[in-house]
Amino acid sequence: MSDDQTYVESGVITSVRARVVSRARALRRRTERADARLFLAEGPQAVREALNVPGNVREIFVTEYAADKHPDLLTAADVPVHLVSGEVLDALADTVTPQGIVAVCEFVDVDFDDAVAQTSTLGVLLAQVRDPGNAGTVIRCADAAGAQSVTFSTGSVDAFNGKTVRASVGSIYHLPLATGIDLADAVRAFQAKGLQVLAADGSGDIDLDDADDSGLLAEPTVWLFGNEAWGLPDSDTELADHVVRIPLHGQAESLNLSTAAAVCLYASARAQRRTRS
Amino acid sequence: MSDDQTYVESGVITSVRARVVSRARALRRRTERADARLFLAEGPQAVREALNVPGNVREIFVTEYAADKHPDLLTAADVPVHLVSGEVLDALADTVTPQGIVAVCEFVDVDFDDAVAQTSTLGVLLAQVRDPGNAGTVIRCADAAGAQSVTFSTGSVDAFNGKTVRASVGSIYHLPLATGIDLADAVRAFQAKGLQVLAADGSGDIDLDDADDSGLLAEPTVWLFGNEAWGLPDSDTELADHVVRIPLHGQAESLNLSTAAAVCLYASARAQRRTRS
């Protein structure tokens, strides 16, 4: 009997000490994810998206209840499927109400050169973004608005953090994602390809509406967004072609990162769509 | 010596059992807030906003460190200020890193009739919104976009939940907020005042860009947003004058509530601003 078999009852893994579980569980830590280039996708929707990418899923952990509920996911997967107890699943998941299934997946980031090559009209550059939920929501907005890539600067949150993956609701699989890129290098690469870089910042001397009216937003654009708490320092805004501020009509002093990104990206998408039609 | 004095050391309240603390702490529960019509504002920014509203703050709990750091807040407040230990402050706060100050404040919601009366060009109606963070972010976006009111339908999250208050970043104080209103009644009241009600939903037969091009968005509008998970049921969208969908240019199936609200509200604000100018 192997070590692991002592943790199995009637074909269900019942202990977090089983080797396959502890190995997967280590991926909750950023350093382990970075070393293995593997992350955990949690919940049926995320697992379904991962399975759509050939070769992306390495193995699946599922409770008996979830296995009965989502048979399509398990028959689609040509990978090891481990039946686990609810307690083991809880230990792998980082939501309070995990939905019974977690997959070990390969990182899906691309080389930055590829991200640049695929960005023709709209891209996103995140500088030192730290909140994983915000980062995931921005990826989702970028996808919805039709952006062709998202790039995370060095010093940003891990794009494969559980919260980021969940907040992206599958969008990490929908568009090229480049991570760990020096911000100045990234800006120069997009500019060299003929895209303007617009920094979104409250200090901007151009109002988003005026940028729209002047035709600026219709140009191929990479939006640069800064940290949730401190925004973009001058050294970052100086890299951009223009600094654009979202007009604040009421008394709010700012928008949060993901809503600001949604407003800017949709303003560009609309302006570009109008110009094309 | 009163009961409370046994929990005080050198003028600092050191026990959560002190009566003033346990009474304030009860306000972490929705039912207690509703009965007392009081809530807890946490952090120097929220307390500063509350102090700007005459009579809004009932009492303040502050650590010695925060009292030294924000003397302006305490001199501005003509209310009881309780010096408390870090442990007591932690018990009152619901963030992991409270910033040393919590104020007991009166509810600032208004009669729905007042909210309607003050809504001339742009309003927000939330139907069964349950996530407190999302609700607060929508209030912040509504404020930023210049909306004149936010109304929560019956069955929505408590607008004075700690997370909602924090996510609003002061905006609960900036525009009229009405809560617990029957959705159909609310829609009819806004329509009777001459505002159109636009439901934001993926099922909409009008695209937001087309709504803009056709001039629809320039009209006085109340946006109706649904629940984070299930959106708006047919019975709700049927109340609206039009159902508008945000165009999805990539593969994302939807936006989250707060980013969708930001896109819709800013589209209206821009259209209305253009028409005026």
Interface residues (C-beta under 8 A of the other chain):
Chain A: T137 R140 C141 A142 D143 A144 A145 G146 A147 A167 V169 G170 S171 H174 L175 D209 D212 I246 P247 L248 H249 G250 Q251 A252 E253 S254 L255 N256 S258 T259 A260 A261 A262 V263 Y266 A267 A269 R270 R273 R274
Chain B: T137 R140 C141 A142 D143 A144 A145 G146 A147 A167 V169 G170 S171 H174 L175 D209 D212 I246 P247 L248 H249 G250 Q251 A252 E253 S254 L255 N256 S258 T259 A260 A261 A262 V263 Y266 A267 A269 R270 R273 R274
